[in-house]
């Protein structure tokens, strides 16, 4: 096999001979894939010219390098001429580029493995779990950057897939086309939770965001194949499990927390614990977890359950507690990166991702405390990245009207592929449990409430 140098020279020589192959090469590699600093710099100049629609022969490239005061450093015009006269054909440029990419992956993999080996020998206080997470994260990042997939395809490649999908939907007339949330009113406007959707449930503290997300997770785990992944950045795994146990048993959270239970309640806890054990729900309570770690762990679960329905749902509680691996001084920009990464996660694992979000305090300053889309403004690009955004509101939190204590409003303020609408659910605070609301209660509440 040709050496790294020869392969890199072949790529550059091909592009100096003809710019026509540049789009194919650019779809496969980046300048960072070149081992030689000289070759990297030459490729960057070729790219700059080609992106402007200009020629990329040795004359135009040498002029650009000269303007950048780099011509002498790369070997001058003579080296560019030499590259252009290497016995190659421009027709094979994409093949050379693939080989350069493979060599780049091999180098980076060796580098990562050496770094991991060095850290394992001198962990500097890191636990074995920390080391494994670091290894998984670095390998995942390397895998993510393995290739620049050319996703620009002619539409005929998608027509067949789309027709198959339409045929599948036609056979489901009257049925949900996604996963049932367990709530009729929600399913009625969403047609079920769709694969690849990023779903935001937002609200002020004490509205029941975690309870709603976990109720949905429970319903899907009970009724669908596959598994559910829950990343709880605020509550511990044990606390979350105790909450689910109490909710399923219909026992007050305070009683379970203090273990102040009657014999009958202990029986209910035992019964529901057995059912809870059978659910394929995985909980990770790592604080400040990054999207990279979540993607790595979700991919692993999806692979583990490949023959058992895959990964059905991912729940993240909540986005403001997440961090990128490299912290940004601008928190809004960091949250934008996080929300984009979570949308990427949904597309990659082909499952709905529910992410909970806090709202800014401006809600509290208004006479009408019902949240609006603008209350997410400090949460980066989540407004743009989300496919569905639900705003959770309970009037009881502010007005203490006993008649409507159990009523929760869930306002769908963004629906990328459908209508927006407000729906009503029942919520029992002491059980942290949402349920379908009786139609007569819905009607009475709608008549009684007037929007400010």
Steps between C-alpha positions, in 0.01 A plus 500: 500500500632849419637703791308784664714751313435338162124482559483862609706604199263302277195685637662841459637416157156387383343829610778706344434317173121549515263677739210285379571231758513746788135456618549124533830541684363770730211270595750241621782685678594817682834677516548340843525158333837591347795390710739745334466865607614600151234290331238626745579859410494432127164324530353793694599733215353265240180486704481878531535543124263218409232627739518832314458325166857574391761282329733296722806452278853559627497863381187614690592298809854642506364856477267443795778340703725795418236746624487303824882509525499120492637419156860459608399290802319241285788460257424773248359478150738215419333269754153585365621420148644174630164406653324576175735275302476196729394200285136490611160561350252753632229240440620309810500801734216366717680167538816678616291711739343189652845360565614826660193486727577142602859593583372797702261280699779252573729778627232655717400162640859425597525844660181447701608152612839632610330779697267250666790268583694789649201606712441142615862478622469832683127564566561804724213412732254388231295189576471205263151623405645841415765336283244287319277802437799698368591211270145465372468873440828527309430195286151632427636841399745327269221293351290814448783660303591187309358616173329793341199321363372645178133534591410704193313248288267519203137493606427173318690319777236617746186458289481124553556534874231767523246292309571202726445723802171633360384146432585404857305798636201422278477157660488667842193713434341569837813391686784706641803527274736556793541384859205560730578737786222337700294820489214510251495879468874512425485211253205665328707800390838331450389167351748351745863584572694476175844352441775763462291773668651727765217568747530773762287512814554838663362664810578686818605303812235283673283465189566125469742480205694203638179321598352542152816380327529197729131416458554499122816289540306253715212478250735438207708244692180312588346500154783506247789273408850626561638696792481851647804703607463767769778747573417665832736788569302634796357202691694192605413166342376374836274802557359470149435128548327563835283763335399261220431225751272723707326637191427153363376381841279805548665593830599848615862593433541628855387166644744307282784740575452452875407130464187580702289229337214276602516125440272543198726771361805276543317236297433753223864609500611138472259434212598811304871446568475162330335664198754783496786248497365352178505833315799563274573845641861606545587797724825698503534772764842633398504874586597754232504227236592609147309426178800299383469267800124471456541413132764238579286336769185517286680341206618220726144435622363511146757241396431285806125497421539477123311168484250596771346816358797734532499822698140623519540827690763725658408736788736774622426695820598777440689691228624792714701256714687359201848609396709468187835317542680830438323774694405818317520843661165579337236279664235578238737382226580189702130419539459549124774241440332266747155528339646436153682196637177367651320537168790311344455230764132458410587460132784259571316260731175546304294549815315790660709696749315682779702777661372703793571870523467771760352836401639843577365693798321753283193276523458600864479871416188466282139505623435195280760243605434261213836447327567607143757400239697818574560376856747250350708782353796450736520133410708535187369363171254256653206689345644429155628146563190357670229329295242534777497737796253448784446762770379349828288719727293437814291790618491352850869590549407869492133532590421207734152446360397166655248428225772480236788369713527182294491669155818552299526689171737367237534755223659380176652828380716353224416205277726475198271265311157577635266735687560666836244459774448507875393174666401426860623219723428385853786532751512362853783687667537266797543206260699696236270339247334631185191332354238563236249762613129418497318679211251667735785648705664626180180675396444657842858622520488646149181689583633628831843617387541818302832580339653824624 
